[in-house]
Amino acid sequence: MNVEQQTRGPGSATSEGGVGVVVIGRNEGERLRRCLESIVRMATRIVYVDSGSTDDSVGMARRHGAVIVELDTSIPFCAARARNAGYQKLIESHPRLNYVQFVDGDCEIIGDWLPFAADALLSRADYAIVAGWLREKFPEISIYNRLGDFEWNSSGTGEVDAVGGIFMIRREAFDSVGGFDPTVAAGEEPELCQRLIRKGWRIGRLDRDMALHDLAMTRFGQWWKRQVRTGYGGLDVDTRFGLPGYKRITYRARFWSAWPLFVLGISTITGFVMGPVPAVIVALLTVSIWPAQLCRIALRAWHRGNQFTVSVAYAFFTMISFWPQMVGQLMYWNDRLTKRRFRLLEHKTNCGTRSGRSK
């Protein structure tokens, strides 16, 4: 029997144990307003953690009844640090809480997700975390938003090893591993999940809509910077914690970003040894591996039930993402060698509007 089938129905867990919500944000503007309005319908125990916003985020959260935590701006911001601070404040204010929902300020909770998720945790004492489907709010705005919607929901339901940064967690489980590691710049949630799994906890994804996400990505430059962040954070998690999935990501980025140099090198060597005609043949055969890999990714995505055009776009952007990811890895090694603290890599602009476009 899966996690969802064992729930008791909305409301029971929230009345018995209590659910609190931690919202984190930085200059989210309209997105934060929508986020808070989606939460106050179901929860009154809300903490908002602000990471140096220059807009009216703090005032907006206060007007919606949230307890405010403003992070010290002299220390580098990251989601792990913000969520830990919000959790601590929430428990101080409501020491009897059993469950905490983490949500980013660019997301909106859907329907009765909070009581539903709490009931799932109440019915399964071995589950530390549950999450549901995260839908992109404006997928039609840009190909980048559409790809985000694909990414949020690429994994299946049931027991998983990671769920993304939006989830509900059992307080006992969170405390048992000491919360998030605040030194992780990106990839903090998979790292937390691995520590929980090693402690014997389980992680579940429910077949239920959980939240809407407003990626607000309309420009190639935003997408590129997000991929740089992926490379930077992925190498950090791989280097310090050795998570298998992140190791594959870092090596794959190195391999494919160096692909043009490999083609040039092997064709040059062939030319010296065998002459120009064999060199051209070897070069063409080697180059063909890149589109072959693109087709393999596209077909795999298509066979999972995605639209053909989206599958092809996903494959194309996956293949070119390895270059910015490699840039991120180089930035990480530079920071390690120069003993610089991790850096905040943002791809968003301030204040998403109702249309989903960034100002």
N, C-alpha and C positions, 0 to 999 in steps of 0.2 A: 504494500500500500504506500502511495507516495505522500509527501508532506501535506499537499492540499486536501487530499481525501480524508485526512484525519482531523481537520479543523472542526470546531464546534459551531461555527456561525458567528457573524460579526457581533462584537460587543463584549463577550464574556471576559476576555483577557484584560481589556481596558478597564473594566469595572473592578476586577479582582486585584490586579497588580499595578496597573498604571503604565502609561506610555508617555515618554517625553520626546521632544524633537529638538535636534541641534541643526541649525541652519548656518552655513558658512557662506561668506560672500565678499566681493570686492568690486565696488562700482557697478553693481548689477542693475541699478535703476528700476525701470519698468518690470524687468524680469523678477526682481526681488518682491515687488508689490504683488505680482501674480502668485509667486511662491507662497508668501505669507497668507494671502487670502485663501489659498487652497488648503492650508493647514488649520487655520483658526476655526474652520467648520467642524473639525474633529478633535482638536487638542488645544488646551490652554497652557500647557507646560512647555514653553518654547524658549530656547536661548538662541540669540543671534550673535555670531562671532564675526567681527568686521576686521578685515586685513588692510587697514590704511586707506579706506575709501575717501575720495574727494568729492563725491556727490552726496545726496541726502539719504544714503542707505541707513545710517544709524537712526536718524529721526524717523524714517519710514517704519523701521522695525519697532521702535519704541511706541509709535502710534498704534501699531497692531498688537500691542501687549506683550512683546517679547522682552525678556531680560537681555541686557546688552553686555557683551564682552568685546572690548577694543584691544587688539593685540599691540604690544610694544613694537613700534616701527623700527627700532634699532636692531631687531633680530630678524633674520630672513623669514619671509612668509612661506608657508606651505600648508597644504590641506591637512596633513597629519597633525601639525601643531595646532591649527585652528580647531579641529574636531576634538582633540584632547582637552583644549581649554573649554570648549562648549560643554563637553561631557562633565568635566569637573564642576562647572558652575551649575549645571542642571541637577547633579546629585546633591550638591550643597543646598540647593533650594528645595529639592523634593527627594529626601533621602529614602523614601519607600518605593521608588520607581523600580520596576522589574525589567523594562524594555526601553531601548532608545532607538529612535529613527534618525539616521543621518541623511541630510539632504542638502544639495548645493543650491545656492540662491538663484540659479538659472533653471530650476526645475519646479514643477507643480505636482503635488500629490493628487492622484486620481481616485475619485469615489470614496469607498470605504476601505481603502488599503490599510490604514493604520490598525483598526480593530481586526481586520482579516489576518494581517501578518502577526499581530500579537497572539491571536488564537492559534495560529500555526506553531508558534514557539511554545505556547502553553501546552499544546497537545504532544509535542515531541521534545522531551527533556534533553535529548542528545544533540539537538540542533542549536548551534550558537547564533547563526545568521540565516535570515531568509530575505530574498529579494524577488521582485517580479519583473515584468516587462517594462523597459524604459523606451518610450516612443518619442521620436523627434517631433516637436510641435509644428514646425514649418518646413517639412521636407521639400516642398515645391519651390522654395526660395532660391536654392542653389544646388548644384551637384554635390557640394561639400556637405550640406545638410542632409541630403539624401543618403550619402555614404555614411554619415553619422548614424542615421536610423538603422542602416544595415549593420553597422558595427555594434550598436547597443544590444541587438537581438540575434547575434550570430551563434550564440551558444544555446543549448537545449535546456529543458527543464529537468528537475530531479536533483540528485546530489551532484554538486560541482566543487571545484577547488578555488573558485573566485567568482565574484558577482558584480564588480564595479563599485564605485564609491557611494552609490545610493542604496541603502539597505537598512533593515532593522536588526539589532543585535541584543542578545540577552545580557543583562548587566553582569551576571555572575561570570559569563564567558569573557567579557571585555576586561573585567577586573583580574581574571585568572592569568592573563598574559600581559597585563600592564598597559593596555591600550595600544594606540598607534606608536610607531617609532618616529619621533619628531625630526629625526635627522634624514628621513627619506624625502627627497624633493618631489618625486613622482613615483607611482607604483606602490604607494603606501598600503592600499587595500589588499593586493595579492600577498604582500609580505605579512600583513596581519592574519590573513586567512591561513597561511602556511603554519604560523605559530599556533593557531587554534587547532588545526588538524593534527599537528604533532602532539597536542595536549589531549587528543581523543575526541574533540568536538567535530561536528559535521556541518556542512554548508549546503543550503538548499535554494534552488530557484523555483518559484511557484508559477504555474500557468495562469497568471493573473496580471492585468495591467497595474503598474505601480505608480508611474510618474510620466509626465511630459517633460522633455528637455528642449531648451531653446539654445541650440548651438550658436546661432547668429554668425555663421561663417559664410561670407559672400565673396571673399577675395582669395586668390591663390596664395598671396603672401601670408594670410592667416593660416591656411592649411599648411604651408611650408613650416611656419614657426611651431605649429602644433606637432609636426613630425620631428622637428629638432628637439622639442621637449621630450618626445617619446624616446629618441635615441639617448638623450642625456639621462633621463630617469631610468630607462631600461638597463643601461650599463652600470649605473649606480647600484641598482638592486642585484644585478648579476654579480658584480664584483664583491659586494659585501655579504650577500646572503645566498648566492648560488642557486636561485630558483630555476628549475629546468626550463620553464617556458621563456624566461628572460634570457637565458643563455642561448637558446635557439634564435631569439630575435636579434641579439647582438651579433652573432656569427653570420646570420643571414644578411644583415645589413652590410657587413664588411665584404662578404662575398660578392653580392650583386652591385654594390657601389664601385668595387674594383674591377667589374666586368670589362669595361672598355680597355683598361690597361692589360688585362689578361688576353683579350683578343689581339691587341697590338703585339704583345710579347710573343705569343705562340705563332702568329703569322710571320713575324720577323725572323724567328728562329727557323721556321720551316723554309722561309725564303733563302736563308743562308745555306741551309743543308741540302734542299731539294730543288730550289729554283723558284721563279715567280709564279708559275701556273699552280703547282701544288700549294704554294702559300696562299693564293687567292681562294682555292678550294677549301683549305683548312679554315681560313678566315670566315668564309660564308657558312660553313658547317657550325663553327663556333658561335657566330652571331645568331644563327637560327635558334639556339637554345633559349635566348631571351624571349622571343615571341611564343615559342613553344610553352615556356613556363607561364606566360601571360594567358595563353589559351587554356592551360590546365586549371589555373585559378578561376577563370571565368566560367568554365564548364562545371566546376565543382560548386560554385555559388549558384549557378543556374539550376543544377540538379536538386539543390536544396529548396527550390520553389521560388526563387527570386526572379524578378523581371530580367529578361535577357540584356537589355540596355544597361540596367543597373549592375548586373554581373560583370559586363565588359568594363564599365567605368571603374568598378571596384578593383578589378584585376589590373587595369592600367595604372591607377593611382597607387596600388600596392607596389607595383614594380618600380615606379619612380620615387616612392617614399624612402627608398633605401639611401638615396643621396642626402636628403636633409637629416635622416637618422644618423648617418655617418658624421655629419657636421656636429650633431649633438654629442656623439661619442668623443669626438676630438675636443670639443669644449669641456667635456667632463674630465678628460685626462689632463687638459691644461689646468683646470681648477685644482685637480689633485696634486699636480707637480708644483704649482705655485702656492699650495696650501690655502687656496681661496675657499670661503664657505659657499655652499650650493647657492645657485641663483634662481630667481623667480622668472620663468619664461612664460609670458602671457601672449595669447593669440587673439583675445577679444578686445573690442573697443567698449566704451562706456554705454550703458543704457540701451537695451534692446527695446524697440517699440512694438506696438501691437501687431505690426505687419511682419515682425520677425527680423527686420533689417536693423543693422547697427548704425547708430548715428556717427 
